[in-house]
């Protein structure tokens, strides 16, 4: 890519540099750049010609055309749900074999038959499930995958406004918000259909975005 670029270093303009020279320098998202393809000084993250470079380094900027739809997010959630139920059923079969009867061979079966269980047992099952979802989301959000296993399979990542992964506080807040939505029959997910950036309630709380990566 031709053209002369200038950057600000400690308030001083330096350059000119070619596109390749800037890439070799390890351009950062908030480096101020004067691009021949734009007017005025902008952060590098606001210049589309650098998007492939940042994506190659695991940074995915939320834009209008790469935000994940409700259906992709639902599919990712269902994958996570099945994995979590399988793991919980396996764990319960080991630590509480008497609780897994011939009619309830998995955690998912327990949830389906919960109407026949005492309320205290139903509450315990729900707390265990919600805690597992929270842990799964927090660990996935902090990992290099930038999301859970379900999101990885569906090629989704969870990022902040800068396109980077989440820190612990944001990951925890987002996961807690998801549990809140699930507790109210998933109503917090409906805002994905109506919000400008396809954000669910927990995305609004944590200021995060779910992006479909190539």
C-alpha positions as CSV (number, residue, x, y, z in Angstrom):
1,X,0.0,0.0,0.0
2,X,1.5,3.3,-1.1
3,X,1.4,6.7,0.5
4,X,3.1,8.5,3.3
5,X,1.9,8.2,6.9
6,X,2.9,10.3,9.9
7,X,2.5,9.4,13.6
8,X,2.6,11.3,16.8
9,X,5.2,10.3,19.3
10,X,5.2,12.2,22.6
11,X,3.3,15.0,20.9
12,X,5.8,15.3,18.0
13,X,5.0,14.4,14.4
14,X,7.4,11.8,13.0
15,X,7.6,10.4,9.5
16,X,6.9,9.9,6.7
17,X,6.5,6.1,6.9
18,X,5.1,3.6,4.4
19,X,2.3,1.3,5.4
20,X,4.6,-1.6,5.7
21,X,7.0,0.4,7.9
22,X,4.2,1.2,10.3
23,X,3.2,-2.4,10.5
24,X,6.8,-3.5,11.2
25,X,7.0,-0.9,14.0
26,X,4.2,-2.7,15.8
27,X,1.5,-0.2,15.4
28,X,-0.9,0.1,18.5
29,X,-4.6,0.8,18.3
30,X,-4.4,4.3,19.9
31,X,-1.4,5.5,18.0
32,X,-2.3,8.8,16.3
33,X,-1.9,8.5,12.6
34,X,-2.1,11.0,9.7
35,X,-3.2,8.8,6.8
36,X,-3.2,9.7,3.1
37,X,-6.5,7.9,2.9
38,X,-8.3,10.0,5.6
39,X,-8.5,13.6,6.7
40,X,-6.9,14.7,9.9
41,X,-5.3,12.8,12.7
42,X,-7.0,9.5,13.8
43,X,-6.3,6.6,16.0
44,X,-5.0,3.7,14.1
45,X,-8.0,1.6,15.1
46,X,-10.2,4.1,13.2
47,X,-8.4,3.5,9.9
48,X,-9.9,0.6,7.9
49,X,-6.6,-0.2,6.1
50,X,-5.2,-1.4,9.4
51,X,-8.0,-3.7,10.2
52,X,-6.5,-6.9,8.7
53,X,-3.2,-6.2,10.7
54,X,-5.1,-5.8,14.0
55,X,-7.3,-8.9,13.3
56,X,-4.1,-10.9,12.6
57,X,-3.1,-9.9,16.2
58,X,-6.4,-10.9,17.7
59,X,-8.1,-7.5,17.8
60,X,-11.6,-7.4,16.2
61,X,-13.2,-4.0,16.0
62,X,-17.0,-3.9,16.3
63,X,-18.4,-2.5,13.1
64,X,-21.8,-2.4,11.5
65,X,-21.2,-5.4,9.3
66,X,-19.5,-7.8,11.6
67,X,-21.8,-7.8,14.7
68,X,-23.2,-11.2,15.5
69,X,-26.9,-11.8,14.9
70,X,-29.2,-13.2,17.6
71,X,-29.4,-16.5,15.9
72,X,-25.6,-17.1,15.8
73,X,-25.4,-16.1,19.5
74,X,-28.3,-18.5,20.3
75,X,-26.5,-21.3,18.5
76,X,-23.3,-20.6,20.5
77,X,-25.3,-20.5,23.7
78,X,-26.9,-23.9,23.0
79,X,-23.6,-25.5,22.3
80,X,-22.3,-24.2,25.6
81,X,-25.4,-25.3,27.4
82,X,-25.1,-28.9,26.1
83,X,-21.4,-29.0,27.0
84,X,-22.1,-27.7,30.5
85,X,-24.9,-30.1,31.1
86,X,-22.8,-33.0,29.9
87,X,-19.9,-32.0,32.2
88,X,-22.2,-31.4,35.2
89,X,-23.9,-34.7,34.7
90,X,-20.5,-36.5,34.6
91,X,-19.4,-34.7,37.8
92,X,-22.6,-35.4,39.7
93,X,-22.4,-39.1,38.7
94,X,-19.0,-39.2,40.4
95,X,-19.5,-37.0,43.5
96,X,-23.2,-37.9,44.1
97,X,-24.0,-41.2,42.4
98,X,-27.1,-41.7,44.5
99,X,-28.6,-38.5,43.0
100,X,-28.3,-39.8,39.4
101,X,-31.0,-42.4,39.2
102,X,-31.9,-44.7,36.4
103,X,-34.4,-42.2,35.2
104,X,-32.0,-39.2,35.5
105,X,-28.8,-40.1,33.7
106,X,-27.6,-36.6,33.1
107,X,-27.8,-33.1,34.5
108,X,-30.1,-32.1,31.6
109,X,-32.5,-35.0,32.6
110,X,-32.5,-33.6,36.1
111,X,-33.6,-30.2,34.9
112,X,-36.4,-31.7,32.7
113,X,-37.7,-33.7,35.7
114,X,-37.2,-31.0,38.2
115,X,-41.0,-30.6,38.7
116,X,-40.9,-33.9,40.5
117,X,-38.1,-32.8,42.8
118,X,-38.4,-30.9,46.1
119,X,-38.0,-27.1,45.6
120,X,-34.8,-27.1,47.5
121,X,-33.2,-29.6,45.0
122,X,-34.5,-27.6,42.1
123,X,-33.0,-24.4,43.5
124,X,-29.7,-26.2,44.0
125,X,-29.7,-27.5,40.4
126,X,-30.4,-24.0,39.1
127,X,-27.6,-22.4,41.2
128,X,-25.1,-25.0,40.0
129,X,-26.1,-24.5,36.4
130,X,-25.9,-20.7,36.7
131,X,-22.6,-20.8,38.4
132,X,-21.2,-23.1,35.7
133,X,-22.4,-20.8,33.0
134,X,-20.8,-17.8,34.8
135,X,-17.5,-19.6,35.2
136,X,-17.5,-20.8,31.6
137,X,-18.2,-17.3,30.3
138,X,-15.6,-15.6,32.5
139,X,-12.8,-18.1,31.7
140,X,-13.7,-18.0,28.0
141,X,-13.8,-14.2,27.9
142,X,-10.4,-13.9,29.6
143,X,-8.8,-16.6,27.3
144,X,-7.2,-16.1,24.0
145,X,-10.5,-17.4,22.4
146,X,-12.2,-14.2,23.6
147,X,-15.3,-16.2,24.3
148,X,-16.7,-19.5,25.3
149,X,-16.2,-22.8,23.5
150,X,-19.6,-22.4,21.8
151,X,-18.6,-19.0,20.5
152,X,-15.3,-20.4,19.3
153,X,-17.2,-23.1,17.3
154,X,-19.5,-20.4,15.9
155,X,-16.6,-18.1,15.1
156,X,-17.7,-15.4,17.5
157,X,-15.6,-13.2,19.9
158,X,-16.5,-10.9,22.7
159,X,-14.6,-7.6,22.7
160,X,-14.8,-4.1,24.1
161,X,-15.1,-0.9,22.0
162,X,-11.4,-1.1,21.2
163,X,-11.7,-4.6,19.7
164,X,-9.6,-6.2,22.5
165,X,-10.4,-9.0,24.9
166,X,-12.1,-8.4,28.3
167,X,-10.4,-7.9,31.6
168,X,-11.7,-9.8,34.7
169,X,-14.1,-7.0,35.9
170,X,-15.8,-6.7,32.6
171,X,-15.9,-10.5,32.0
172,X,-17.5,-11.0,35.5
173,X,-20.0,-8.1,35.0
174,X,-21.0,-9.4,31.6
175,X,-21.5,-13.0,32.9
176,X,-23.5,-11.8,35.9
177,X,-25.7,-9.8,33.6
178,X,-26.3,-12.9,31.5
179,X,-27.4,-14.9,34.6
180,X,-29.8,-12.0,35.4
181,X,-31.3,-12.3,32.0
182,X,-31.6,-16.1,32.2
183,X,-33.3,-15.7,35.6
184,X,-36.0,-13.6,33.9
185,X,-36.8,-16.0,31.1
186,X,-34.1,-14.6,28.8
187,X,-35.8,-11.2,28.3
188,X,-32.5,-9.4,28.4
189,X,-31.5,-11.1,25.2
190,X,-34.3,-9.6,23.2
191,X,-32.6,-6.2,23.0
192,X,-30.2,-7.8,20.4
193,X,-33.1,-7.4,17.9
194,X,-33.6,-3.7,18.5
195,X,-30.3,-2.2,19.7
196,X,-28.0,-0.4,17.2
197,X,-25.0,-2.6,18.0
198,X,-27.0,-5.9,18.6
199,X,-26.2,-5.8,22.3
200,X,-28.0,-7.9,24.9
201,X,-28.6,-6.5,28.4
202,X,-25.3,-8.0,29.7
203,X,-23.5,-6.3,26.7
204,X,-24.9,-3.0,27.7
205,X,-23.9,-3.5,31.3
206,X,-20.3,-4.4,30.5
207,X,-20.0,-2.2,27.3
208,X,-19.1,-5.2,25.2
209,X,-19.8,-6.4,21.7
210,X,-20.1,-9.9,20.1
211,X,-18.3,-9.9,16.7
212,X,-18.4,-12.5,13.9
213,X,-14.8,-13.2,12.9
214,X,-13.8,-14.3,9.4
